[in-house]
Amino acid sequence: MYDSRSKSVAYFNYRRRSSSIVRVGNIPMGGTYPVRLQSMTTTPTTDTESSVEQCKRIISAGGEYVRLTTQGMREAENLRSIRKALHDEGIYTPLVADVHFNPAVADAAAAIVEAVRINPGNYVDSARTFKHLEYTDEEYAEEVKRIDERLRPLLNLCRVHHTALRIGVNHGSLSDRIMSRYGDTPAGIVESCMEFLRICKRENFREVVISIKASDTAVMVRSVRLLVQQMEREGMRYPLHLGVTEAGEGEDGRIKSAVGIGALLSDGIGDTIRVSLSEAPENEIPVARKMRDYILAREGLRTIGGRMNDGFNYVSPQRRRTEPVFHVGGENAPVVIADYNDRKRPSQADFLYCGARMPKSRKDYGGAYIVDANAWRSRPNVYPAFSFHMLSQIDAYDAPLKFLFLPCPALDVATVNCLREHPELVLILQPTQGNTIGEFRSAIHRMMNRGLTNPIVLFLHYELQQEALEDFQIRSAVDCSAVLFDGLCDGLYLADDAQVRRKSIDEATVEHTAFSLLQAAGLRRTRTEYVSCPGCGRTLYDLQGTIARIKAATQGLPSLKIAVMGCIVNGPGEMADADYGYVGAARGRISLYRGRECVEKNIPEEEAVAHLLQLLRNDGVLNET
């Protein structure tokens, strides 16, 4: 998006992307309207009473749009009853029909509710089979023509009924046709969307919202950045819906969503958001609100100056080149620094910062220590840390690895010269104002422009009160998100500014959050990774209970990725890079996957978790305990 020097100021400072306005019932989006919050029901859409009650809970929590799964004509027709029941209670929140595989259902829903979502991957193209198909240019063009012929009637219906259209691309349901031409890439995801947008533009249909979602946050961020760039080239300014699909539940779902959505929203991209949690849908709204409000508070802050490095590619960034110092920087996975503070629990951190005093006992920790330079003496695995006021003293310390705490504005000529003379220095970079991402980016691009290759650790510090754990998770995820995806850092250090220690989040939880942020961004996996959908009316089993049982049995296996999917709409696609998959196949029936291969079909729900665990044991993944 910001690939020229003239646009660098937007890269370093919050400025919302200019988008067109779309009328979604009585709540428009885009333009200067607020970033809208939404969720999706998990009840059967044929069940009027339960769907209405869940809609009301979502709306009471602050949801401005409510999406309902609409598999067939029965569901589409019952949207009328749900909408009427809400209107009878004086509730006019717009409803969105979520349609897959059946264009006729989309046509029917367009006459009933305020918006319809269609998925380019299965609107006209056949369901994904993961088979590589060969298309000549003529055959490919003929398939695109079929989209045109089928989409135009829907656009006409939407125009007549004043219905908005969401074109929602899912990474997990790209068609075989797109895959054959573009592969499983951001370019393919974007082209899947653009085929539909070009028809909308040609037909002068403007009530269009776009979403590109993936369970892989890096794929999602890169694809949306590329989409925005491509739309600019083709003169389109449609508003965007943001979300990380299959984000999971609890801490995982919150952090993963905040990393993915936060990276884009911080760059001004996004007009409506959904945090997809494998929980009750009303739980999604407060999380989305906290994320949105935290980012929007950056609007109007002091302008941050800077010049984007000429070799940096915003749409497809590569990791910044650094000279490694031991295992920090270079091609090494980002490190984690954590506070020691007389902790009682074991640490996985690569470094523990001890301040001015080394701990008496070090037998339970296998990593290294950082101690203030004034208190440092040469010992194995103990390294000095300097403040930026101590630049002139660094030469006097004979250590192969040194750390420099540096506020972003203090990166002046003297500091640049010191970093150039001391390649053994690792920079611990500290923001000083509300636009954390902008400060980090500005300082790091200044280093890149000056040819400095010292590794950089991002230092984020908060007043970590125990009752605000969710706030800490969301804020820390947002504050490092775009910098992680830009490839600009070699480590994270989260710290506590709280003065009242007894009320603080303990050091082990803070450290765990740092590892979770890196895992959510796809940069370092230190525990089992779970991909789980939020559930909807298509979900055919107890999703939340199943996730809990699978997690309880498989924690602590960093080489393992397990997908728990409610149905087949995105299941096989979104879990394509998972090691194992657990997918709803029919009411109360489950199919198990090893990678993309289905190895067991239609297992009774009450037996399926045991079958999955036995599969893991047979494959040597789980011990026989």
N, C-alpha and C positions, 0 to 999 in steps of 0.2 A: 504493500500500500504506500508506504513512505519510502520510495526508492530514488528520490532525488534530493539534492541539497536544499532546494527551495521548500521541501516539505519536512526538513529535519526538525523544525520547531514542533511540529505535531507529534513527532516520535518521542520527544522528551517531555511534552506537556499534555495534560488531559484536554482533549477537544473532541466533542462528540461528532461522529460522522454525520454528514448531512444526508438524510434519506427522505424519500417521498412519504406522504401520509396515506395510510390505508384505513378505511372506515370498517371497523368490525363492530357491527351493531351500534350501541350507544357509547362505545369506548374506543376511540380512534388510537392508532399507534403511529410511531415514526415522527418525522419533523422535530418539533420542539416539545412534543408530548412526553410525559414521563416514561421511563423504561417500565414496561408493564410486567406484572407477575402472573404466572399461570401454573396450573397443575392438571392432572388427568385422573379420572375416576378409575377405581379398580373393581367396581361392581358390574354385574351383567347389565348391559344396556337394555335388555328386555325386562328387567326388574325395575319398574318405575319408582316404587317407594324407596328402595335402598339407594337407587341412583340419585334421586332428589335429595335425600338426606345427606349423602356424601357431597353432592354439589354445594349444599348449604354450609357444610363444615369447611369446605375449601374457600368459599366466598367469605364466610365469617372470619377466616384467618387472613384475608386480604387478597385472595385470588381474583384477578380481573377478567380472566378467561378460564373456562373449564372445558377440557377436551374429553370426549367419550368415544370409546372404541365402537366402530360401526362395521361389523363383519359382513352383514347381509341385509336384505330388505326388511326383515323383522326388526332388526336394531334401528335401521334408518327410520322406519315408520314410527317406532316408539319414541324417537327423539321428540316427536310432536307432543306426546303425552308428558314427557319430562319437562319440556319447555313450558307447556301450559300450566303444569302444577307449580312451577317456580313463579310464573307470572301471576297466578292466583294468589300467591303470597307476597306479591309486590317486589319480586326479585327479577331483574331484567339483565343480569350478567350474561354476556354473549357466550353461546355454546359453540363448540367446534367438533365436527364429526371427523373421526380418524378412520380413513378408508384405505384398505389394502386389497389388491388383486381384482377388484370388481368395479370397473368404471360406472356401471349402471347404478350401483349403490351411491357413488359420489353424486351422480345426477339427481337421484331422489333426495339425498340429504341437502343438496344446495337449495331446494325449495322449502326447507324446514328450519334450518338453523342459520346462525350468523356467519359461520365460516366452515370450510371443508378443507381437510388436509389430505393430500394424495402423495404417494411415494413414487417418484419416477422409476425406481427399480422394479416395481411390480404393477404399475398402472396399465401399461400395454404389453411390455415385455413379459415373457414367461418367468416363473419363479426361478431363482438362482439354483443351478445344479452343480456349480464348480467345475463344469466341463469347459475346456477351451474350444471354442467354435471359431471356424474360419469364415470371414465375410469378405467378399469383394467390395470395392467401393460402391458399386451399383446396389448390391444387396444391403449394404449398410444404409445407404441413402433411402432405400425403400422402407426400411424399418423406421427411420426417422419420420418419413412421410406418414406412416401409420399413426405415429404419435400426434402429428398435426391433425389428421382426420378425426382422431378420437378426442383430442383435447378441446377443439373449437366448440363442439356442442356444449361442453361443460362451461366454457367461458361465457357462452351466450346465456345459459341458464343462470349463472352467477350474476351476470349483468342485469337480467330481468328482475331477479329477487334481491338485488343489492347484497349479495353474499361475497365475502372475502375468500380468497383461495390461498392456502399455504402449500407451497411446494417443498416437501420435506424429504431430503435425501438422507438415507442412513447408510453408513459405511458397510453395514452388515447385509444390505440387500441390494447392492449394485447388480445390475443384470449381467448375464453372461455376455451379452452383446457389448456392453461397455467394457467389461473385463477383457474381452478378446482384443479390443483396440488399444486400451489404455493401461490395462493391468490394475492391480489393487493399489492405486496411487491417488494422491490428492488431485492430480490432473483428471483422472477418471471420475472422481466424485464431483468435481466442478463441472465437467462436461455433461454429466448426467443431469445436473441442474440447469445448465445453460441451454440445453436442447428445449426445455420447457419454457424458459424465460424468453427466448427469442420468439417463440410463437406468441406469448403474451404481449410482447412489445409490438410485434407486427399487427396483432389484432387490436392494439390500443386498449388492452385490458390492464388497468393500473392497480386494481385492488389485490395486489399480490404480496405475500410475505414469504420469506425463504428461510429454511433451516438446513444446516448440514451438521449431522451428529455422528459421533463415533464413541466407542468405549475407550479407545486409545486417545488420550488427550493431545498428544503431539500431532497425530493425524487430524484430529478435529481442528486444532489451532491453525495448522498449516493450510488445511483445506479452506477454512473461512477466509484467511488472509488472501489466498489465491483467488477465491471467488470475488472478494471485494475488488481486487485489482482487475480481474477480468470484466466485472460489471462496469467499472470506470472506463475501461477501454471501449466498451460497447454502448456507453451512454445510458446506463441503468443505475437507478438509485433506490431500488426496492428495500424496504426495511428487513431486518434480520431477527430471527428468533434463535437464541443460543441455548445449548444444553449439551451435557455429556451423557450419552445414553448408557444404560447399564452401569451407573456409577457405584451402586452398592448401597449399603445401609450404614448407620452409625457414623463413626469417625471417618471410615474409608469413603463413604458417599459424600460427606461434607467436604473433606479435603480435596478429593478428586474433582468434584464439581467446581470448587472455588479456584483450583489451579487452572482448569480448562476455561471456564466462563470468565474468571477474573482476568486472565491474560488478554482476552479480546475486549471485554468491557473496559479495561483500563486504557485501551487504545481508542476508546470512543466507539467501538463496534458493538452493536446490539440494541434492539428496540423493545424486545420482550425476552424474558428468560424463564426457564424451568429447571429447577434442581431435581433430578430424577433419583429419588431415594427408594430403596426397597422397604418402605415403611408406609404408614397411613398417609395418604396424599396431602392432607392438611398440614403435615409436618414439614412439607417442602417449602411452604410460603414464607415462614419466618426466616429460614436460612437464606432464601433468595433475597428477601428484603434487607437483611444485614449486609449481604454482599453488595447489593446495588447501592445502598446508602453510604457504605464505607468508601466505595469508589467515587461516587458522585460528589463527595465532600472535597475532592481535589479540584473541582471546577473553581476557577478564579484565584487559585494560589499563585504566589510569585512565579513568574516565568523562569524556567530553567534554560540556560543557554547551552549550546553545544553544536557540534558538527558530526553528522553520521560518517563513519569511516567509509571510504570509497569501496572497499572490498566487502562490505557487509550487505547481505541480501536479506531483507526483512521477510520476504515471502518464503524463502527456503534457506534459513540461516544454517551455517556450519559452526561447529564449536570453535571458539576463539583459540588461536594458536598460543600456547604457553610452553615455557621450558619447565619440565617437571623438577620439583625439589623433593627428593625421595619419592613418596607415593602421592604427592599433591600436584595436581596439574597434569599437563601433557595428555596422554590418552587414558589416564586413570579415572575411575569413577569419582564423582564429587565426594569429598570427605565431610564428616560431621564433627564439629567442635561442640562440646557441652561444658557447662559449669560443674566444678567438683563440689564445692559447698558441703564438705563432710558427708557426702551421700552414703547411705547404708546399702543401697541396692546396686547390683552389678551394672556395668556400663558396656555398651557396644560401640560407643563413640570412638573415632579414630584418635582424637585428642581430648584431654580434659584440661580446661583452663583453671588453674589453682590460685590466681592472683599473686599475692606476695608470700604465700606459704605453701610448701609442699606437704602432702599428706604423710603421716607417719608410716602407714602401712600401704604397700602397693601390690600385695601378693595376689589380689583377686581381679586385677585389671591387666589386660594384655596389650593395651594401646600405649600411646605416648602422652607426655604432660607438657603443658605450656605454663611458664611461670614468669612473672614480671621481671624485666631485665635487672632491676636493682637488687633482686633477691636470688638471681640465678647463679649457679655454679655448675661447672661441667660434670654431668652425670649421664649415664646411658638413657636414651629416650626421654630426655628433658630438654626443652628448647625455650629460648628467651623470647619475650614479647616486649615491644617498644611502643611508647606513645609517639605521636607525630612531633612532640616537642623534643625528642631525643635523637633526632637524625644524626647529629654530629658525634654521638657516642657509639653508633652501631659498629664502626670499625674496630672498636676496642674489644668486641666479643667474638671469641673464636668458636663459633657454632656452625655446623653445616646447614642448619635450617633455622630461620628466624621469622618472627611474625611482627607485622607493623599494624597497629590499630590506627585507622585513618578516617576522620570524617570526610565525606565526599567533597565539601568545599575546600578542604585543605590540600587538595592535589595541585600544588603550585610548582613553580620552577625548581625550588630546592628539593621538593619531594620527588619530582620526576628524575632529577639528576641522581638522587640517592638510590632510587629503584633501579636505574640503569647501571649504577656501579655495584649493586648488590643483587645479583640474580638469585641468591639464596633467600631473599626476602619474599614471604608470602603476605599479601595485603589482606587485612581484615577490614573491609570497607563498611562504613557506618553512615546511614542516612541521617539527616538533621531536620527534615521538614515532612509535611504530609504526603507529598508526591514521591513516595519511596522508589517506585520503578523509574521515574524520570531522573532522579538523582543518581541512582545506580547506573543507568544507561549513559548519562552524560559523562560521568567520571570514567567509566570503562572505555567509552569511545575516545575520550581524550588520551587514555593510555594507548589505545590501538593506533591513533593518529601519530603518536610519538614513538611508535615501534617498541613499546615496552611489552615484555612477555612474562612478567611475574604472575604467578597464579593468584587468583582472587577468591576470597571467601566472603560471602554476604553476611553481614552482622545485623540481625534484627532483634530489637529489644522492646519489651512491653511490660506493663504492670500486670502481672499474671495472677489475677485473683481466681481462686478455685471455682467460684460460682460462674465464672465467665470463660470456661474452657472452650465452649463452642465459638465464642467470639475470637479467642486466640487462634483456634484452628483456621477460621475463615480469614482473619486478617493476615496471619503469617503466610497462608497460601496465596492470597491476592498479592501481597507485597513482594513476593519473589517470583510470581508466576511467569510474567512475560520475559524476565531476565533469564530464567531457566530455559524457556523455549528459544530464546535468542542465542543460546550457547555461550553466555558471557560469564559463567562462574564455575569455580572449581570446588566449591564447598559451601556449607551453611553453618551458621552459628546462631542459634536462638537463645536468648537470655532474658532474665527476669529483672525488671526495674523496681519491683514492689518493695516498699520499705518494711512492711509488716510480714515477716517471713512465714509466720504460722498460718497465714491465710493464702499463701501462694500455691500455685500448681507445683508439684514436686519436680525435681530435676529430671528424674527418669521419664516422666510424661513429656516434658519439654523436649528431651532428647529423642524420644519415640516419635514426636511430631515432626522433627527435622527429617528423620528417615522416611516418614510417611510422605512428606512433601516431595522428596526425591523420587520415591517409588511412584507417586501419582503422576509425575512428569515423565516417567519412563526412563529415568537416568540411573537408578540404582535399585535393585530389588534385594531386600533383606528379610522378607518373610513371605508367606504364601500370598499370592494375589488372587482376589476374587472379582469376577465380573458377574454382576447380578442385575437383572432388570427391575424396574419399580413395580411391575405388575400392572394389569389393566383388566378389563372385562374379558379379554381373551385368555387370561391365566387360568389354568385348569387344575391347580393344586394349591396347597398351603405353602406359598412362596417364602414368607418370612420365617415360619417354623423350620422349613427345610434348610434355609441358609444358616440358621443358628446351629442346627445339628451338624451340617457339613463343616462349618467353621470350627466347632468344638473338637472335631476329630482330626482336622488337618492343619492346625496352626503350626507355625514354626518351620515350614518347609520352603525356603526362599527360592528353590528352583521350580516350584510348582505353581501353575496358574489354572484355576478351576472356574468354569462358567456355569451359572445357575440361571436358566432362562425360562420365562413363563410359557412361551409358545414358539412356533416355528417361523413367525414373521421375520424376526431379525436373528433368531437363535443361531443357526448354523453359520451365518455370516459374521456376526459380532464376536462369536467365540472361535473364529477360524484360527487364531493364534494361541488359543488356550490349549493346555495339555489334555484336559478332560472337560466334557460338557454334560450337563444334566438338564434336559429339555422336556417341557410338557408336550405330549404327543396327542392326547385325547383326554376327556374328562377322567381324572384320577389315574392317568396312565403316563409313564415316563419313558423316554428313550435316553440311552447313555452313549456318549461319543468319546473316542480317543482321537484327539485332533479333529479332523473333518470326517472321520469314518464313524458311522453309526455301528456300535458293536453289540447293543442289546436294544430291542424294541418293545414298547408297550408293556413295561413292567408295572405291576400294581403300585400305586403311590406309597402304600405302607411298607413296601419291601425295597423301594428304589434306592434309598440312602445306603442301606446295607449292601446292595448290589454294587453301588459306586465304590464303597470302601473296600469291598472284596476285590474289585477290579484294580484298585490302587495297590492292594497287597500282592495280587498276582503279578503285577508289573514291577514289584520291588520298590514301590514308592513309599508305602506305609509299612512299618514294622508289624510283625505278628504279635501285637499286644492287645 
